[in-house]
Amino acid sequence: MTTASSETRGALADVADKIDAGVRLSFEDGVRLYRSHDIHAIGRMANRVRERLHGRIAYYNVNRHINYTNYCILRCKFCSFYRPYPKSPDERARTATPQVRTADGGFVVPLMDAAGAAAERDAYEFSIDEIVAQARQAYEGGATEVHIVGGLHPTLPFSYYTNMCAAIRAACPRMHIKAFTAIEIIHFTRISRPRRSIREVLVGLRDAGLASLPGGGAEIFDDRVHDEAFTAKVGERGWFDVHRTAHEMGLFTNATMLYGHVERPEERIAHLVKLREHQDESLRSRAAHFNCCIPLSFIPEGSALAHLPGPTGLDDLKTLAISRLMLDNVPHIKAFWIMQSAKLAQLALNWGCDDFDGTVVQYDITKREGRGRHQELTVDRLKRLIAEAGCIPVERDTLYRRVLRNGSDWTIA
């Protein structure tokens, strides 16, 4: 087998030697990778690590995303998702789409019209019945996971979130509930009456059915970037407090990095190093850890940073590959096709990524190239994209256990 260092003659040869030897890359190594224009050498090194860990396997899952509200008290400059909460009931009635009851007493899910196409609306909050209807629809179709995040709603009580989890667990007993970013968890500590600690919030949610946390809300761990792009949002200390507590409790989580806005390459690498340090400690002394890192490509359209160009395709590939190289203790790197596009995510399977995410179905937080909220890939399309990249498609559950499937029926291998 050709070694990485023989493929990478010149400026990155010593970095390639470290990769071959399984030596951890330094902050300086990461910055050099970002400064390099040899995207193919970086991709080969990342693919070598990916194959060392996973061979040619590429994972996907059958899942359903639910964004329960886009009302949010924050005003992050990179966000096109949030809507300000109206000050009066009359204003709420004008801007929100009301619930629609069916003849049998159920609800029409507002995100879908009668033909199954995306039905757009501006500001919204779902009732628990609406959320359960969406989860049950996915569950009956064979989904193993529901992924739930939303804005920081100013008036919904903590019981709304625990009741949501309990109702989904009752309706979909085998479905894994992955829900609520660290930012939402801290919001829940503040709205609870009496106020709860992070641990108390997580215990309440876990007892109601929550099984793991997504990694959203990390953005970039840097004070300058925080103050410029999302100054009102909880920073890195709060984000890590939530994930540390979750790992101590045995709740697995993911991690993210939002790149391509106002941050610099050095700040991206510092972010990855902080994730790596946290993972070291979780693997050493906690009951759970990060399963996956998902680098998220900033999409400027509709945000207060719409004047920025956003990352290019080469920047996407470089960031995904460098994430694989820097995060030597995180098992999986995901190319989230919603953010990078299905075609680039397919290419990224040879640039260090081993996970393609899943069917998704509805996604409201970002809409690349004018797509609506209905953003879905079928299982057949996922498998074809993975196979065309020279990989072996393997269905996983949320915890990366293999799924054996017979239509909508499934078991864990």
N, C-alpha and C positions, 0 to 999 in steps of 0.2 A: 504494500500500500504506500502511495506517495505521502510523505509527511507534509504537514502544514508549512514547516519552515522551508522545505525545498520549493514549495509553490509560491512562497512569499519572500523572494529575495529583495533585499534592500531595507527600507526604513522600518518595516514591521517584522523583520526576521526574528528579532528577540522576543517579540510578543507571541509569534507563532511557536517558538520554542517552548515558551511557558504553556501554551495551550496543549502541545504534544505531551509535555511532562505532567500535566494536571496541576500546574502551579497557579495559584490565584493571581488575577490581574490587579494591579494597583490603580489608584485614581489617575495617576499620570499615564498609565497604559490606556485607560479608557479615553482620556482626552486626546491622545495621539490617534486612536482609532477614529474618533470624530473628525480630526483634522486631515486624515488621510483621504485621498481621492480614489484609492484602490478598492472600490466597492466589491469587486469579485474576490479579492483576497480575504476581505472581511467576511464575506458570505461563505467562503470555503471553510474558514476557521470555525464560524458559528455552526455550519452544517456538520463539521466533524464532532463538535460537542453534542449536538442534537442526536447524531447517530450513536455516539458513545452511550447516551442515556436511553434512547428509545428505538434504535435501529431505524427502519423505514416506516414505523407506525405513525399515523396521524389520527388524532382523536376528533370526534364530533359528538354532539349530544342532541337529543330530542327535547327541546325546552320551549318555554313560553315566557317572554318578558311582559311585565305589567307595570306601567307607570301610573300610580294611583292618583296623583294630582300634579299639576304644573304650577299651582299657587306656591309661591316661595317668598320668604322674608328676606332672602339674600339677593344681591344684585351683582353677581360675578360677571366681569367684563367678557369672559370667553363663552358665556352661556346664552344660547338662543332659546332655551327651553322654558325658563321661568316666566310667570305672569304675576304681576302685583295683585295682592288680595284686595278686592273692592271694599271701600269703606262703608257702604250701605247695602242693605238687602236689595234695594231697587237696582243698584249698579250690578250686583251679583246676578240678578235675574236677567239683565240685559246681555251680560258677557258670557254666561255659562250655558251649556246645553243641559236641559232638564232630563231627569230619568224618564224612560218610556216604559210603561208597564204593558205586558202582553195579556191576552185574554185569560191565560191560566194563572195569572198572578205573578209571573216571573218578570224578568227585565230584558229588554233589548240592550245588548252591550253597545254603548254609544260609539265605540271606535269602529264598528262594522255596520254597514247598511244591509238591507235584505238580500242583496246579491253577493255579500261577502267582501265587497270592496271597501277600501278605507273611506270612512266618513269623517271629514275634517271638522274640527271645532277649535275655538280659541282657548279659553280658560275652562278648567274642569276639575272636579274632584269626584272620585267614584265612591259609591256606597259599597259596603261590604258585600251585599248581594251581587252587585255588578262584578266585583273582583272575583268572587267565588264562581260566578257564571263563566268568566274567562278561564279560570284555572280548571274548572270541571271540563270545559270543552277541550282543553289541551290534554287533560288526564285521560279522558275517554278516547282520545286519539293516540294514546300511547306515550305521552310526554313523561319523562322521569323527573323533571325539574321545573319549578316556577321561580323566576328571577324578578324580584319586586323592589323597585326604588322609586322615589318621588321627590318633589320639592319639600321644603320645610314649611308646612302649612301652619298658619298662625293660630288656628282655633280648634283643630281636631284634638281630642284628648288622647292620652296614652292608651286608654282602653280601646280606642279604635284600632290600634296596631296589634294589640294582643288578641282582640276579638277577630281581627282579620286572619291571623295565623291559626287560631283555633278553628275558625269556620272552614278554612282551606283544609286543615288536617282532617276534620270530620268528613268533608265531602270527597277528599282525595287522599285516603290514608297512606298510600305508598309514595306519594309525590314528595320529593325533597324541596323544602322551602328555603331558598337562598334569598335573603332580603335585608335591606336597610344598610346604607353606607355608614361609615364611622361618623360622618357629619349628621346623619339622621339620628343615630344613637345618642349623640350628645344633645341634640335638640330634644329628644325624648326625656333626658334627665332634667331639662329645664322646664318642660311643660307638665311634668308629673306633679300631682298633688296628693300627698306631700312629695317634695322633690326626692328623686331617687339617684343613687350613684350609678356609674356605668355598669358595675357588676349587677346591681339590683335590676336595672333595665334589661340587661342581657338574660338574667335568670327568669324574669317575667316572660320575655319573648320566647326563650327556650322551652319553658314549661308549656307555653301555648302552641308550640310546634316549630319554631324557628330551628333550622338545622345547621346553617352556616351563613357567613357574611360575604358579600361581594367586596371588591377592593376599591370602589369609587371614592372620590373626594380627596384623593391624595394630591392630585395636580402636580406641583413641583415643590419639594421641601426646600424652600429658600425664602428668607425674609424679604429680600428685594422683590422677588417675583410675587410673593404673597401680597405685599403692599401695593403693587402696581396692578395686579389682575384680579385679586379676590380678597380684598382687605378685610371684609366683614366675616369671612369664613374662618372656621376653626383651622388652626395651623397644624404643623407637624406634631407638636407635642400631644394635642388632643387626639389626632388620628392614631398615633402609636399607642396612646393610652387605651383606646378601644380595642385595637388588635392585640395588644399585650394581654388585656383582661380576657378577651375571647380565647386566646391560645391557652391561657392558664386554666380556663374552664373546659377545655377540650373541644372548642368550636373551631373548625378549620375556616380559614379565610383566604381571600386573594389580595393582590396588591396591584395598583395601577400607577401609571405616569402619563400625564397629559402633556404632550410635547408639540412644539411648532408654533408657539405664540410669542411671548416676550422673554422667554428663558434663553440662556446661552448653553453651548455644549458642556461647559464646566459644571453648570447647575444640574443638567441632566445626569451627569456622572455622579455628582455628589448625592443626588436623589437615589440612584441605584445602590450606591455604597451604604446609605442609611438603611435601605431595605435589606441589604445583605447582612448588615450587623444585627438587625432585629431578628432575622431568620436564624443566624448563628445562635442567639440566645434562646429562641423558641425551640430549636432542635436540641439544645443542650439541657434545658431545664423545664420546658413547658409541655403540656399534654397534647398540643396541636401546633400548627404552623401554617405558613403560606403554602397553598397548593400550587398556585400559578401566579405569574405576573402578566398583566395585560397592558402593554404600551398603547396609548390611545392617541390617535392622530387628530390634532385640533382642526375643526372645520369652521372657518370664519363666518360663513353666511348667517345673517340674522343676529349676530352678536355685536357687542359694542367694540369689538376688535375686527370688524368686517373689513377694515382698510388693510389688514395684514394679508400676505399671500397664503399663509398656511404652509405646511410641509409639502415638499415634492415627493414623488414616488421613490426617488433615490434616498431621500431623507428617511422615508418610512422604512425602507429595507435596511438602511444602515442602523437605525434606532432599534429595530427588532433584533438584528444580528448582534449588536453591541449589548443589548439586554441579556441575550443568551450567554454571551461571553463573560459579562460582569457578574451575573447572578448564578454563580456556580453551585449554590446550595438551594435554589428554588427548582423543583422538579420540572415544571412546565412553563413554556412561553407561548402565549396565545396571539395569533394574528386574528383580531376581531374583525371579521369581514365587513361588518356594518361601518366601521370607522376607516379601514384601509381600502375597502372595496373587495369584492369577491375575487377579482382577477389578481390584484396585488397580494391578497392573502394567500392565494394559491401559489404564487411565486415564492412567498415567504416560507413555505414549507421546505424549501431548500436553502433558506437563509437563517436557520436556527430555530424556527417555530415548529412545534409538534401538535398544536391544537388549533382548530378552525372555528371554535365555538359551535353553534347549533342552528336550529331552525328559526329561532327568535320570534317570528310571526309579527309582533307589534313592537315598534321601538320609536319613542317620541323625543328622545333627548337630543339626538342629532339626525339630520337628514341630508346626506351627501347628494350633491347634484340634483337637488329638487325633489328627491324621493319623498313620498308621503309617510304616514305613520305605519302603514302596512309594509313591513320589510321582512321578507321571508325567503328562505331557501328550503326546498324540499329535501328529504333524506336522499332521494336519488341524485339530485343535483350536488349535494354535499359529497356524496361518495364518488361521483364522477370527477368533480374538481380535484379531490384528493388523489384519485387514481391517476389522473392525467399528469399530476406532479411527480409521479413515480413512487407514490407512497401507498401504504396499506391502510384503508379506512377501517377504523375500529370505533364502534359506539361505546361511549363511556357514560357513567353516571356522574354526579357532581363531584364525588370523591375520587374519580378516575379509576373506578372499578369497571371491568368490562361488562357490557350488557349483552345478554343473549335474547334475541327478539324473534317473535312469531306474530307478525302483524302488529296489532296494538297491545298484545300481551308480551311481557318481558320479565326476565329474571336476571339476577346478578350472577355472573360466572364465578 
